[in-house]
Amino acid sequence: MFVCYLAIVVAPAVRALRLKPAEDDAAAVCLILIWGIALTGLSTFTGPSITVMDFLICIFAGRCHLFLAGARKRKQLDRSHICRVAQAV
């Protein structure tokens, strides 16, 4: 359960942190990382339950996944634009 939680919730925040998010994305990343550190200290990595806090953490983790997907899409668009410019030359 611990590895799954890290892979689904904490790892996307760490990856998003490397891309230097701004504004709302940065807030979601920071909150997920702080939550992960807090859970490590408390040794309370449990499965998601139906509480408001777990719901908010899931929303913030989703925001991190969305940020990463947007960054991946922008990178692909930049590559395709570069390819088109290179073909035109």
SVG drawing of the C-alpha trace seen along z (x, -y; Angstrom):
<svg xmlns="http://www.w3.org/2000/svg" viewBox="-16 -32 32 34">
<polyline fill="none" stroke="black" stroke-width="0.4" points="0.0,0.0 2.9,-2.3 4.5,-2.0 1.2,-2.5 0.6,-5.7 4.0,-7.0 3.6,-6.2 0.2,-7.7 0.2,-10.7 3.7,-11.7 5.8,-10.9 3.8,-13.2 4.4,-16.1 8.1,-15.5 8.2,-15.3 6.1,-18.5 8.4,-20.3 11.3,-19.8 9.2,-21.6 8.8,-24.7 5.0,-25.1 3.4,-28.5 0.5,-29.7 -2.2,-27.1 -0.1,-24.3 2.7,-25.2 0.3,-25.3 -0.9,-21.8 2.6,-20.4 3.7,-22.0 0.7,-20.7 1.2,-17.1 4.9,-17.2 4.2,-18.5 1.4,-15.9 3.8,-13.2 6.5,-14.3 3.9,-14.5 2.7,-11.0 6.2,-9.7 6.8,-11.1 3.5,-9.8 3.9,-6.4 0.2,-6.6 0.3,-5.6 -3.2,-4.1 -5.5,-3.7 -7.7,-6.6 -10.8,-6.8 -13.9,-9.0 -12.8,-12.1 -12.5,-15.6 -8.7,-15.6 -8.3,-12.5 -10.6,-14.0 -8.6,-17.2 -5.3,-15.3 -6.8,-13.3 -7.8,-16.6 -4.3,-18.1 -2.7,-14.9 -5.0,-15.1 -3.8,-18.7 -0.2,-17.5 -1.1,-14.8 -2.9,-17.4 0.1,-19.8 2.5,-17.0 0.1,-16.0 0.0,-19.6 3.8,-19.9 4.1,-16.7 1.7,-18.0 3.5,-21.3 6.8,-19.5 5.3,-17.3 3.9,-20.4 7.3,-22.2 9.0,-19.1 6.4,-18.9 6.8,-22.6 10.6,-22.3 10.2,-19.3 7.9,-21.3 10.3,-24.3 13.2,-22.0 11.3,-20.3 10.3,-23.7 14.0,-24.8"/>
</svg>
